[in-house]
Amino acid sequence: MIYVYVLKSLVDDRLYVGMTQDVANRVKEHNSGRTKSTKGYRPWVKVHEEIYSDRTAARQREKYLKSGYGKQWLKNKYKLVP
């Protein structure tokens, strides 16, 4: 199973979209500072998660959620600021 997940920074409300096979471990990596792109915006909390059986479908969804339309959908769905 492949998970597409969305994290929200508690520092400035920015969103991060990613995919992994182990969400809990991946969130720990983000919060420990091992991920360069998210290191400066810790701590992170998971606000959204989706499960896919194949990597191709998960990658398509990840790309959509990273797009302007996808981020707007997330903000509307979860009432997120910026």
C-alpha positions as CSV (number, residue, x, y, z in Angstrom):
1,M,0.0,0.0,0.0
2,I,1.1,3.5,-0.8
3,Y,-0.1,6.5,1.2
4,V,-0.4,10.1,0.1
5,Y,-0.3,12.4,3.1
6,V,-0.5,16.0,3.8
7,L,1.3,17.7,6.7
8,K,0.6,21.2,8.1
9,S,3.4,23.2,9.8
10,L,2.5,24.5,13.2
11,V,4.9,27.4,12.6
12,D,3.3,29.1,9.6
13,D,0.4,26.9,8.5
14,R,2.2,25.8,5.3
15,L,1.3,22.5,3.7
16,Y,3.5,19.6,2.6
17,V,2.3,16.8,0.4
18,G,4.2,13.5,0.1
19,M,3.8,9.8,-0.4
20,T,5.2,6.8,1.4
21,Q,4.6,3.3,2.6
22,D,4.9,4.2,6.3
23,V,3.2,7.4,7.2
24,A,4.0,7.4,10.9
25,N,7.8,6.9,10.3
26,R,7.7,9.6,7.6
27,V,6.1,12.1,9.9
28,K,8.8,11.3,12.5
29,E,11.5,12.0,9.8
30,H,9.9,15.3,9.0
31,N,9.7,16.3,12.6
32,S,13.3,15.2,13.4
33,G,14.7,17.5,10.8
34,R,16.0,14.7,8.5
35,T,14.1,16.1,5.5
36,K,15.8,19.1,4.2
37,S,12.7,20.7,2.6
38,T,10.7,20.6,5.8
39,K,13.4,21.1,8.4
40,G,12.8,24.8,9.0
41,Y,9.1,24.6,9.5
42,R,8.8,22.0,12.3
43,P,6.7,20.8,14.0
44,W,4.4,19.1,11.5
45,V,1.0,17.5,12.0
46,K,-0.7,15.1,9.6
47,V,-4.0,16.6,8.4
48,H,-4.9,14.3,5.5
49,E,-4.1,10.7,4.3
50,E,-5.2,8.6,1.4
51,I,-4.4,4.9,0.6
52,Y,-3.6,3.5,-2.9
53,S,-2.8,0.0,-4.0
54,D,-0.4,1.1,-6.7
55,R,2.3,3.7,-6.9
56,T,1.1,5.2,-10.2
57,A,-2.3,6.2,-8.8
58,A,-0.7,7.5,-5.6
59,R,1.8,9.6,-7.7
60,Q,-1.0,11.1,-9.7
61,R,-2.9,12.1,-6.6
62,E,0.2,13.5,-5.0
63,K,0.9,15.7,-8.1
64,Y,-2.7,16.9,-8.0
65,L,-2.5,17.8,-4.3
66,K,0.7,19.7,-5.0
67,S,-1.0,21.7,-7.7
68,G,-2.8,25.0,-7.1
69,Y,-6.2,23.3,-7.4
70,G,-5.2,20.5,-5.1
71,K,-3.9,22.9,-2.4
72,Q,-7.1,24.9,-2.7
73,W,-9.2,21.7,-2.3
74,L,-7.2,20.9,0.9
75,K,-7.6,24.3,2.3
76,N,-11.4,24.3,1.7
77,K,-11.9,20.8,3.0
78,Y,-10.0,21.3,6.2
79,K,-10.6,25.1,6.6
80,L,-6.9,25.7,6.5
81,V,-5.4,29.2,6.5
82,P,-3.1,30.0,3.6
